[in-house]
């Protein structure tokens, strides 16, 4: 039996070396969403605290009885962290047995957030993006850009990436990652230059309470797919009316939260609806589709379960 003295901590380094790939993550997310349909998995809308000093505090809860595990992820985003040499976002995942409530493991929340966010995008892209997508645009060049580059390079025959970001070190680092994948990298001068003509678009601009939108869905070409991970803050919301299909991560969560990602009439369905075939992610080759999401606790649980089981197998 696990006791308070023996709770394992799965560090970023350990998690990074488990050999988990994009298809593993997609399969785990799909399995948990199907479990939710069968009433053997559950999630709650995330809880958010927004202090006046610009911090973003969040907690997400999900559980399944197959296997018997529960995960709570807590995250703090502090825009002043870089001044202290720290990442802007830090977090932790606590896992319990969903039957007994006994502690099971603690996981590095930064790794979980990075990989599960790209995994949610990849799951949506499996249904909503064209299979022949070869040009990807990245609006923002931080952790999520790198995670999405890896995930999308696993799924699509990428040849080129376009990127725009605010920090030269992040721009250089993303270019280096593209080079490792034998992809050409084009640093753009504007969001319009990056988005225009791209098959895939990933926006992962860091949260800010006073953000001025600068991206327009009019720039998305026919047949493209956008993964919008940043609460859609950089996007002109009215331009979403031009898109053919928009999925969000969880309709129930969205209904429970006061500040909506976008106008509800623009939303076709959610990730569960895609996985269970309640609606088609792509109806025509020239459809312009998007996945706009906050982050789904079921994604955190899916990746945490996968990582915990993989780590346990290695013992």
C-alpha positions in Angstrom: 0.0 0.0 0.0 1.2 3.5 -0.8 1.8 5.6 2.3 2.5 9.3 2.7 6.2 8.3 2.9 6.2 6.5 -0.4 4.2 8.6 -2.8 6.2 8.6 -6.1 7.0 11.9 -7.8 7.2 11.7 -11.6 9.5 14.5 -12.5 9.7 16.4 -15.9 12.9 14.5 -16.7 11.3 11.1 -15.9 8.1 11.9 -17.8 10.1 13.1 -20.8 11.8 9.8 -21.1 8.8 7.5 -21.0 8.6 7.2 -24.8 5.1 8.5 -24.9 4.2 9.6 -28.5 1.4 11.6 -30.1 -0.7 8.6 -31.0 -0.4 7.3 -27.4 -1.7 10.6 -26.2 -4.6 10.7 -28.7 -5.6 7.1 -27.9 -5.6 7.9 -24.1 -7.7 11.0 -24.6 -10.2 9.2 -26.8 -10.5 6.3 -24.4 -11.3 8.6 -21.4 -13.9 10.6 -23.5 -15.5 7.3 -24.4 -15.4 6.3 -20.7 -17.2 9.6 -19.9 -20.0 8.6 -22.4 -20.3 5.3 -20.6 -20.4 7.0 -17.2 -17.1 5.5 -16.0 -15.2 8.8 -16.2 -16.2 12.3 -15.0 -14.8 15.8 -15.0 -15.7 19.2 -13.4 -15.4 22.6 -14.9 -12.1 24.2 -14.0 -11.9 26.6 -11.1 -10.1 29.9 -11.8 -8.9 32.7 -9.6 -7.8 36.0 -11.2 -6.1 38.4 -8.7 -5.8 42.0 -9.7 -2.0 41.7 -10.1 -2.3 39.7 -13.3 -1.8 36.2 -11.9 -3.9 33.3 -13.2 -4.7 30.5 -10.8 -6.5 27.3 -11.9 -7.5 23.9 -10.7 -8.9 21.1 -12.8 -10.5 17.8 -11.6 -11.3 14.5 -13.4 -11.7 10.9 -12.4 -12.3 7.5 -13.9 -13.1 4.1 -12.6 -11.4 2.4 -15.5 -8.7 2.4 -14.3 -9.5 3.6 -10.7 -7.7 7.0 -10.8 -8.4 10.6 -10.1 -6.3 13.6 -11.1 -6.3 17.2 -9.8 -4.1 19.7 -11.6 -3.2 23.0 -10.1 -1.5 25.8 -12.0 -0.3 29.3 -11.4 0.6 31.7 -14.2 2.6 34.7 -12.9 3.8 37.2 -15.6 6.6 38.3 -13.2 8.1 34.9 -12.9 10.7 35.4 -15.7 12.2 38.3 -13.7 13.1 35.6 -11.1 14.4 33.2 -13.7 11.3 31.0 -13.5 8.8 29.8 -16.2 5.6 31.9 -16.3 3.5 28.9 -15.7 4.1 26.2 -13.0 1.9 23.4 -11.8 1.4 20.0 -10.2 -0.8 17.0 -10.7 -1.9 15.0 -7.7 -3.3 11.5 -8.4 -5.5 9.5 -6.0 -7.2 6.1 -6.3 -10.8 7.1 -7.3 -12.3 4.4 -5.2 -10.3 4.5 -1.9 -9.1 8.1 -2.1 -5.6 6.9 -1.2 -2.7 8.9 -2.8 -1.1 7.3 -5.9 1.4 9.7 -7.4 2.4 13.4 -7.9 3.4 14.5 -11.4 5.2 17.5 -12.8 2.3 19.7 -14.0 4.4 21.6 -16.5 5.1 18.5 -18.6 1.5 17.4 -18.3 0.2 20.8 -19.4 2.5 21.0 -22.4 1.9 17.5 -23.7 -1.8 17.3 -23.0 -2.6 20.6 -24.6 -0.8 19.5 -27.8 -2.6 16.2 -27.4 -6.0 17.8 -27.3 -5.2 19.8 -30.4 -3.9 16.7 -32.1 -7.1 14.8 -31.2 -9.2 17.5 -32.8 -6.9 17.8 -35.8 -7.3 14.1 -36.4 -10.9 14.8 -37.2 -10.9 18.4 -38.4 -7.7 18.9 -40.4 -6.8 17.8 -43.9 -4.5 14.8 -43.9 -2.2 16.4 -46.5 -1.4 19.5 -44.4 2.2 20.5 -45.0 2.6 24.1 -43.8 2.1 25.1 -40.2 2.1 28.6 -38.7 2.9 29.3 -35.1 1.7 32.5 -33.4 3.8 32.4 -30.3 7.0 30.4 -30.0 7.1 29.1 -26.4 6.5 25.7 -24.8 3.1 25.1 -26.5 4.6 25.9 -30.0 7.3 23.2 -29.4 4.8 20.7 -28.1 2.4 21.3 -31.1 5.3 21.2 -33.6 6.2 17.7 -32.3 2.6 16.5 -32.3 1.7 17.9 -35.7 4.9 16.6 -37.3 3.9 13.1 -36.0 0.5 13.4 -37.7 1.0 15.4 -40.9 3.6 15.5 -43.7 5.0 18.9 -42.7 7.5 20.6 -44.9 7.6 24.2 -43.6 6.7 26.2 -40.5 6.1 29.9 -40.2 6.4 31.6 -36.9 6.1 34.9 -35.2 6.9 35.6 -31.5 7.9 38.2 -29.1 11.2 36.8 -27.7 14.2 36.1 -30.0 15.4 33.1 -27.8 12.1 31.4 -28.2 12.0 32.1 -32.0 15.5 30.7 -32.3 14.6 27.6 -30.3 11.6 26.8 -32.3 13.6 27.2 -35.5 16.1 24.8 -34.1 13.4 22.3 -33.4 12.1 22.6 -37.0 15.6 22.1 -38.3 15.9 18.8 -36.2 12.8 17.6 -38.0 14.2 18.6 -41.4 11.6 21.4 -41.9 12.2 24.8 -43.3 11.4 27.7 -40.9 10.3 31.1 -42.0 10.3 34.0 -39.4 7.4 36.3 -40.3 6.9 40.0 -39.6 3.2 39.9 -38.9 0.4 37.5 -37.9 -1.2 37.9 -41.3 2.0 36.9 -43.1 2.3 33.8 -40.9 -1.3 32.7 -41.2 -2.0 33.4 -44.9 -1.5 30.2 -46.9 -0.8 27.9 -43.9 -2.6 24.6 -43.7 -2.3 24.4 -39.9 -2.3 27.4 -37.5 -1.4 27.2 -33.8 -1.9 30.3 -31.6 -0.4 30.0 -28.1 0.1 33.6 -27.1 0.7 34.0 -23.3 -2.4 35.1 -21.3 -2.6 38.8 -20.5 -5.7 40.6 -19.1 -5.3 43.6 -21.4 -4.6 41.9 -24.7 -5.5 43.6 -28.0 -6.6 41.1 -30.7 -4.5 41.1 -33.8 -5.4 37.9 -35.6 -8.3 37.6 -38.1 -9.9 34.3 -39.2 -10.4 35.9 -42.7 -6.7 35.1 -43.2 -7.2 31.4 -42.9 -7.1 29.7 -46.2 -9.8 27.3 -47.5 -9.0 23.8 -46.1 -7.1 25.0 -43.1 -7.3 24.1 -39.5 -6.5 26.3 -36.5 -5.7 25.1 -33.0 -6.3 28.0 -30.7 -4.9 27.3 -27.2 -4.8 30.8 -25.7 -8.5 31.5 -24.9 -8.7 33.0 -28.3 -7.4 36.3 -26.8 -5.3 37.2 -29.9 -8.2 36.7 -32.3 -10.9 39.1 -33.4 -13.9 37.2 -32.2 -16.4 38.4 -34.8 -14.2 36.9 -37.5 -15.0 33.4 -36.2 -18.4 33.7 -37.9 -16.6 33.0 -41.2 -15.4 29.5 -40.2 -17.2 26.4 -41.3 -16.8 24.3 -38.1 -15.6 25.3 -34.6 -15.2 22.7 -31.9 -14.4 23.5 -28.2 -13.1 21.1 -25.6 -16.1 20.7 -23.4 -19.6 22.2 -23.8 -20.5 21.5 -20.2 -17.5 23.4 -18.9 -18.1 26.3 -21.3 -21.7 26.7 -20.2 -20.6 26.8 -16.5 -18.0 29.6 -17.0 -19.0 33.3 -17.2 -16.5 34.5 -19.8 -17.2 32.7 -23.0 -14.5 31.8 -25.5 -16.7 32.9 -28.4 -20.3 33.4 -29.2 -22.2 30.1 -28.6 -23.9 30.3 -32.0 -20.4 29.8 -33.6 -19.8 26.5 -31.8 -20.5 23.2 -33.7 -19.8 20.9 -30.8 -17.0 19.7 -28.5 -14.2 17.2 -28.5 -16.4 14.4 -27.1 -18.8 15.0 -30.0 -15.9 14.6 -32.4 -14.6 11.4 -30.9 -18.1 9.8 -30.6 -19.0 10.9 -34.1 -21.9 13.1 -33.1 -20.8 15.5 -35.8 -18.2 15.4 -38.6 -15.1 17.4 -38.0 -14.6 18.1 -41.8 -17.4 18.1 -44.3 -15.6 19.4 -47.4 -11.9 19.7 -48.4 -12.1 23.5 -48.5 -13.8 23.9 -45.0 -12.0 26.3 -42.6 -12.1 24.7 -39.2 -10.9 25.5 -35.7 -10.5 24.0 -32.3 -10.8 26.7 -29.6 -10.2 25.5 -26.1 -9.5 26.3 -22.5 -8.0 23.0 -21.5 -10.0 20.0 -20.5 -9.5 18.2 -17.2 -10.2 14.9 -19.0 -7.0 15.6 -21.1 -5.0 16.1 -17.9 -6.4 12.8 -16.5 -5.8 10.9 -19.7 -2.1 11.9 -19.9 -1.6 11.4 -16.2 -3.0 7.9 -16.3 -0.9 7.1 -19.4 2.3 8.4 -17.8 1.6 6.7 -14.4 1.0 3.4 -16.0 4.0 3.7 -18.3 6.2 4.6 -15.4 4.9 1.8 -13.3 5.6 -0.7 -16.1 9.2 0.5 -16.0 9.7 -0.4 -12.3 
